[in-house]
Amino acid sequence: GWRRRGRRRRRARARRAWRAAVAAAAQLDALAFEACARDDFGGAARLVARAVALLRRVFPPESSQLAHELAKLGRLSFNASPDAEAARRLREAAAALCVCCGADEPEVAELRRLAAMCTS
């Protein structure tokens, strides 16, 4: 009946929104890659931050996709300027990776090491 059609429409709308967000994030990642090739790490970090904002809308906080994107943002922020903001982003990425991949993941230790370098 009408309830089933409404549910299908909502699901289809959600799928379209998910695909659009993932595609837009991929485009931003490609632009960030180009910025890195030009040694513009600050610009790349801004692009990846926009991609993270899009992915937060469609992925749960414990998603590995989101965790890896946060790790990328943390590293780019560190390369742009190893300041308190970079340290915050690196700690956030390490925490996200702990949730989805486990604390023994080597990338978690690396992100924590970089965060410690920011604050020292």
Disulfide bonds with the S-S distance in Angstrom:
none
